[in-house]
């Protein structure tokens, strides 16, 4: 049953494959070379050998996002520290947000969507990437985040959502076949 549902999700998002419909060159590059990158990275062989297929797929995505951003500080509210540590060995990884007055830049935050998102959005700055997991189970909440005035670009990957806060960019909400 799970395999059938996966196929339906994949087929439903087929028109959103490989960056189709993404007009911004920056967003297109992010979709193609971070979200949907298919080349094996240097640490893939050692990561997630015993993980469930979805945890491994999402863990590799978080690895690529962290590798792309190279943040000083990572908030891991999901429990994928091994993937994040492989991407950014020098970054500080914690499950708590740093104090607002000492907010590092850039910052990567991974959290379940059930987290108090209003406080997270208030905390996030221009050089922050927020990744929210399980958005497929909480679509109304995800839509509130997509259309919040503090967000600029969102990527709906069905299993997780990626939120960017760069106000210099035009506001866009993308659905991506991941």
Secondary structure, DSSP 8 states (H G I E B T S, - for coil): -HHHHHHHHHHHTGGGGGGTT---HHHHHHIIIIIS--S--TTGGGS-TTS-HHHHHHHHHHHHHHHHH--SEEEESSS-HHHHHHH-TTSEEESS---GGG--SSEEEEEETTS-HHHHHHH--TTEEEEEE-GGG-HHHHHHHHT-TT--EEEE-SSEEEEE--TTS--EEEE---
